Amino acid sequence: MAAVAAGLSALRKVRASDRKPALLGGAPMRREPFPSWPVFGEPEERGLLGVLRSAKWGRGSGKTVEAFEESYAKLVGARYCLATANGTSALLTALAAAGIEAGDEVVVPPYTFIATINVVLMRHALPVFADTDIETFQIDPKSIEAVMSPRTAAILPVHLGGAACDLDAITSIASRRNCIVIEDACQAHLAEWRGRRVGSIGKAGCFSFQASKNLNSGEGGAMLTNDAQFVERAFAFHNNGRARRTAAPDFTYASYGANLRLTEFQGALLLAQMERLERQARQRDENGRYLTSMLAEIDGIRPARTYAGCTRNAYHLYMFRYDASRFAGLSKAGFLKALRAEGIPASGGYAPLNREPFLEQVIQSKGYRAIYGEARLKQWREQNHCPANDRLCSEAIWLTQNMLLGPRSDMEQIVEAIQKIKAHAPALAKG
């Protein structure tokens, strides 16, 4: 196998070096689009029409959302699932059910979508950033304890891109420090840690079904837990404070809350989309592994590493790091421009979230100064440095999950496009 791989690699390099990049007047490596997203058909039509014709479109009158919750809980391996309006709602609901409030601190990664931070701020808690493990793109467990304080109430790790973060280390830290773990699994449908589905391991796990996600209903989310009391608190919060129906009058309230419910239409879409989820996950996994085996041969391209405990990568994103010094100084922006010209859509990923200007505006607010005090907020500023994450943001490249749903030849075209760019990098860097 090694000899075959080496032979294929040499052949690709020869082909790539003989062809001009599109930016230098050559033909693009690829003209046809990658597989479109979402994938849909008769199951989705049948489900949507069924809800439409039932005239029971909202939670409480229909049973479709409940059917989805039961199916998704079983799929993930958790006792309870609560469907929500979106992934942000799932995270917010989990924090509310956990009692996270003003005065608490929550450890978060700086390499994530803004929703992970927004929900902490919406609870008037303080997001405290731990640095990134640059090799895996995940939160670095070694940096978590260094930023914890007596006020730390939760760790909110993100299974970034669909790969699992180091849950062994993170749950061990949480146990020692008497705080909870809420998994942000919004990008990690069917990902696994030591054979268990992520989202079922912490106190709660949260998923997104937004339009780009591997399980998709346009918008939508879910919170999972194994704690019966926790899910009932969550249900009340997501239902404007109203608990599940009992013998009590309808207009009684268990808590304060918001309307964060999923609709029956979205529940029907999710049930239909779940019919394809495992098959699509297998294809992404096979293509992701194949792509990694080839990209790892290119000097200057470093595919994201997974932890040994990550027994399945969901590949919501295929992520790698780009070293411009190995491409004749061609900038990351220049590399992305050249790659897109070859018909390979790619992005540069997240910017350093911990350095967003709005965060300073938040902690300077009257409320945060009253809750945390000037001394703690000064300390927060002083420790808010994530150098590994800063470097990652300057090097990261993303490919989206739908690009892994085609044949193996698509992966080979991606590799050949990068080889072509590398072979002509000096000329591209000058241009």
N, C-alpha and C positions, 0 to 999 in steps of 0.2 A: 504493500500500500504506500509506504514512504517513497519508494522509487517512482511509482505511478504519479504521486502528488508532485514530486520534484520535476518529473517530466512535463506535467501539465503546467506547472508554474513557469518553467523555461519557455514553453510554447506561448503562453500568454504574454510573457515579456517580449518575445520576438515580435508577435503580432502587434503589441502596443507600440513598440519603438518604431515600427514601420509606418504608423498612421499618425497624421497630424491631428492635434486637438482641434475641436470645433472652433475654439476661440482664435486659432491660428489659420483658419480657412479649411480645415478638414471636415469630413463628414461626421456628424454626431454618432456616438456609439449606439444610441438607441433613439428611435423615432416614435415608436408606439408607447402609449401610456402604460404604467403599471396597473395592476388590478384595481378597479374602482372600489370605493367603500361608501356606504354599507352594501352588503350583499343581502338581497331580499327576494321574495317570490311569493308563491301561493300560501305558505304557512302564515306570513305576515298579513296578507290580504284577508285570509279566513279569520284570523284573530281579531283584526280591526273591525271587520264587518260584523262579527259576532257581538262585540261590545256595542257598536253603533245600533244594531237592531234590538239589543236588549233594553235600550233606553236607560241603562244603569252605568253612567259614565264616571262616577266618582267613588272613592273609597267610602265604605259604609253602606252603599246600596248594592254594589256588585261584589263579586267574589274572585275576580281575576287577579287583583293585587295579592290577595291572600294565597292564591294558588302559586303565584310566582314566589312569594316569600317562603312557602313550604319547600318548593323545588330548589330554590337557591341555597337555603340553609342546608339541605341534604347534600347538594353538590359540593359546597365548601367544607362541610363537616362540622358545622356549628349547630347548637340546639335551636337558636332563634335568629330570625332575620326580620328586620323592619325596613320596608321600602320607603324611600324618601324622594323629594323632588329633584335632587341632584347630589353629586358627591360632596359638595360644600355643605349641604343640609345634613348629610350623614355625619360628617365630622363635627359640625356644630351640635347636633343632637347627642352624639356620643360624649362630647365634653360637658354638655348640660347634665346628662344622666349621671356622669361621674362627679358632678358637683364642683367642677372647675369654675372658679369665680375670681373676682377682684382680690388681689393680694397673692394669688397663686402664680407660680412660674411653670412654664412648660418648655422642655427641651425640644428643639426642632432642628431640622437640617437647613442649610442655606441653599441647597441645590434641589429645588422643588417648585411646583406651581404655587402662585400667590395664595390660593385658597387655604393651604396648610397653615399659613400665618394669619390670614384674615380671621379664621374661626377662633384662634386664640385671642386676638384683639377684640373680637365681638363679645367674648366672655370677660373682657377687661382684665385678662391675665397678661403676664409678661412673657413674650417669646424669647427664649435664650438659645442662641445659635451654637451648635457644636459643629466642628469642621467636617469636611468630606474626606472619605477614603478615595483618593484620586484614581486608584486602580480599578475600583468597582463602581464608582459614581454614587455610592451609598453613604449614609451618615457613618462617621468613624466612631466605633464604640470607645476607642481609646480617648477620644476628646469629650465624651459625654460627662463623665464624672467630674472632670476639671471645671465644668461650668455649672454644676449643680449647687444648690444652696439649701438651707433648711426650708425654704419656701417651695422647693420643687415638688409639684403634685403629680406630674405626668411626664412621660417621654412619648413623643409623637413621631416615630420613625416612618419614613416613606420607602416603600418598595419601588424604587425609582426605575422606570422603564420596563417594569415587569419582572425584574430579578429581585430575589429576597435579600433584605438587609440581614445583618448578623443577629438573628433573634436569640441565639444562645447567649451571647454576650450582653445584649440589651435587656433581656428578661432577668438575667443574673444581677445586673446593676440595679434594676428596678426593685428586685426583691430585697437586696441589701439596703437600699435607700428608702424603702417603704413608700414607693410611689407606683402608679399604674402605667401600663403600656397600652396605648391606643394605636393600632396599626393603620396607617394611611396606605391602603391597598388599591387606591383609585386607578392605578395603572397595571394592576397585577392579577387579573382574572385567571384562575387556575394555576398560578404560580405556587410553588411548594417549598417548604423548609423541612428537610429530613422526612419527606413523604407526607407531611401534613399541609393542607392548603393554607396559604397565608390569609389572614383575616379571621382565622379561628383560634389563634394562639394567644393574643393579648386579651386584655379585659374586653376590648371591642375591636372590630375591624371594619373599615369603611371602604366602599367601592363607588366608583362613578360609572354611569352609563351614558355619558355625554357622547356626542356624535362621532368623535374620533376614537372612542374606546373600543376594545376588543369585543365587548358585549355592549350593545348600543340600542338606545331607545330615543335618540335625539337629545334628550335630557333625562336625568334620573339618577338615583343612587340607592345605596342600601347600607345599613349598619347591622353587623352580626355580633352575637355574644352568646356565651354559654350560661349567663346569669339571668334567672327568671325575673328577679326584682329589677335588675338593670334595664331589661327590655321594656318592662312596664313603665318605668320612669321615662324612658326614651319615647315610648308611644305617646304618653301624655304630652310631653314637650312638643312633639312634631304635630300634635293634633290640637293646638291652641290651649293646652292645659287640660283637655278633656280625656279622662281615662277611657279604657274600653267600656262598652256599654254594659251596665249592670242593672240591677233592679232600681237603682237610684234615678231620680229625674235626669233628663238629658243635660240640662243646663246647671250642672255642678262641675267643679273644677278640682283637679288633683294638684295642679301647679300652674305657674305661668308658662307660656310657650309661644309657638308660632304655627302658622299653617305651612307645613313642609311636606305635605302628603304627595304621593305618586298617584297619577290618574289610572283608571282602568285601561285606557288606550295604551299607555306606556307599559303597563303590566302585560297586555296581550303581545305587544312587540317583543318584549323581553322573553316571554315563553317561547315565541317562535324563533328568535335569534339563538336561544339556548340549544336548539336542535342542531345547529352547525358548530357550536362553540368548541367542542372537543376535537372535531376534525380539523378545524382551522388552527387550533392550538398546536396540534401535532405537526401541521405543515409549517407553521412559523418556526417551531423548534428545530425541525429537520433543516430548513433553509438557513436559520440562524447559525446552527452549528457548522454547516457547510461553508457559509460565508466567513465565519471566524477562522476556519482552517486555512482559507486562502488569504485573507487579509493579514493574518499573523505572519505571513511570509514577506510582507512588504515593509521594508525598513522605513520607519517614520509613521506607520499606522499601528495603533495599539488598541485592539478591541477591548471593551470593558470586560474585566475579569469577574467571575461569579465566585462567591464563597463556596467552600466544600459542602456546606449544609444546604445550599440551594439546589434541590434535586429537580426542579423544573423552572425554567425561565419562560415567562409569558410573552416576552418580546413585544410589548406595546411599542417600544422603541428599540431599534438596533443602534447601539452607541459605540463610538470609538474616539480615540484621541489622535489628533493630527500634529505632527512635529514639523514645523516649517523649515527647520534647519536641515532636515533630510530631503527637502524638496527645493533645494537651491534658494532658500529664503522666500519662496512664494508664500504670501500671507494667507492666513486662514480665510479671509474674505475673498482673496484671489482664487484659492483652491475651491471654495464653494461656487464661485462664479464659473469656473472651468468645469466643475462637475455637473452643474445644472445645464451648461451648454451641451454637454454630452448626453442629455436626456435623463440624467439621474437626479431627481429632486432631493435636496438635502437642506438641513438647517444647522445653525450654530448653537442651538440649545439655549439654556437659561443664562441670564446675567446674574451677578452676585446679589442674591435677594437680601442678604444682611446689610448691604450698603445702599438700599433704596432710600431716597431722601424722605419719603413719607413716614418712615419709621421714626426719624428724629422729630418730625412734627407730632407724631402720636405721643412719644414719651415726654415731650415738652408741654403736653396739654395739661390743663388744670387738674383733670381727674387723675392722670397717671402720677403727677407730682404729689398729689394728696395721698394717693394709695401707697406709693412705693418710697417716696421721700427722695430728696436730692442726692443723698449719699449713695443709695442703691442704684439710681439711674446713672450717676457718674461712673460707678463701677461697671454697669452694663455697657456703657460706651467704651470703656477702657478694655474690656475683654471681648468686644465684638469684632474680632479679627479672625478670619478664616483663610489663611494663606493657601492651603491646598485647594480650597474651593475656588479662590481667585485664579489659580493656575488652570484648574479644570475648565472654568468658563472660557478661558482664552484658547483652549485646545479642543473642546468637545465638538463632535459632529454627530448629527442624528439622521437616521433613516426611519420612516414611519412603518407601522406594522403591516399595512396593506401591501407594501413592497415585498414582503416575505410570503405572499400568498400565491405567487406564480410558480413556474417551473424552475428547476435548478439553473437553467440557462440564463435566467434573469440575474442570479447571483454572480454568474461568470461575467456577465456584461458589466455589472457594478465593479468587479475586480479589474477587468480590462480597461475600463474608463479611468480608474485610479492609476493603473500602470502606465497608460498613455500620458496622463498628466505628469506623472513622475519622470517619464522619459524625456519630456519636453519642458520640464519645470524651469530651466534657466531662461528659455525664451518667454515663457509665460510670466515669469517674475519681472522681466524687463518691460513687458507690455503693460 
